Amino acid sequence: MNGARTSADRLKALTACADALGLKSAVHEMCAEFGKVKSIDILTVVEAEKRRALCFLRLESEAQETELMSSLGVSRFGSEVLVVVDLAR
């Protein structure tokens, strides 16, 4: 059933993470199907009473990153893939 999940479903599942460590693990697991994750850095921010996590990541190759971005509908920030997650309060 994992293959049938949409990009919105995959990203929404990340919102349930309680802390940065749990989020890092969940992002790593989600991205692993696209290739080996080389790095993940997470920055949490609060703006307009919303908690968000900015997840900057790198995979082993640019081709893997391009496939991940296309599949999840995310983009690059500089040389890294950026996944923005709205966190529960």
N, C-alpha and C positions, 0 to 999 in steps of 0.2 A: 504494500500500500504506500510505502515511502515514495515510489516513483510518481504516484498520482497527486502528490501534494504540489500546490501552486507556490510560486515565489512568495506571495502574500502570506500563505499559510506557514511557510518556513520562517519568514521574518517575524510573524506574529508569535510564533512559539518562543522566540527569544525574549519577548516582553515579560514572560513569567519568571525570568532569572532574578534572584533576590540580591545578588551582589556581583561585583566585577569578576571575581574568580569563577563563579558559576556561569556567567555570561561568556567568559573566555573559553571555558570548556565546551559550551554549547555551540559557539561560533566555530571552534576548531572542528567539532564533530560534523557540523553542517557543511563546512568547506572541504572536508577530507575527501569527499566523493569527486572533487574536481582535481585533486592532486595533493602533494605533500605541502602542508602549511609550514612556511619558513619562519614567520613572525606574526604576532598579534599584539597590538598595543591598544588599550582601551582608556578613553577619557570620558568621565561622566560629567555632565553639566546639568544645571537647572536653569530654565528660562521660562518666563511667563507661567510659573508654577508647574511646569512639565519637566520630568526627569528624562534625560536622554543619554544614551551612550554612543560615543563615536568610536567605532571599531576600525582601526587601520590595520590592514593585513597584507601579507605577501605570500604568494605561492611559489613553487619551484620554477615555473616558467610564465612568461607573458601570455602564452597561448592558454594556459590553464586559468589565468586571471581573467582573460577575455571571455572564456566560457562561463566562468562563475558570474561575471558582471552581466552577461547576456541572460543567464538563467534566473538570476535574482533581481534584475532590474536595478542594479547599483552602479556607481561610477568610481572614477579615480579621483584622488586628491593628491596631486604631485605624482609620485611614482608608486603610491600605495592604493589598494582598493579600499574604499570607504563604505562601511555599512553603518547606517544610522538606525538605532533601536530606541523606540519609545518605551521607557520602563514604567512599571506600575509604581505608584506612589507609596 
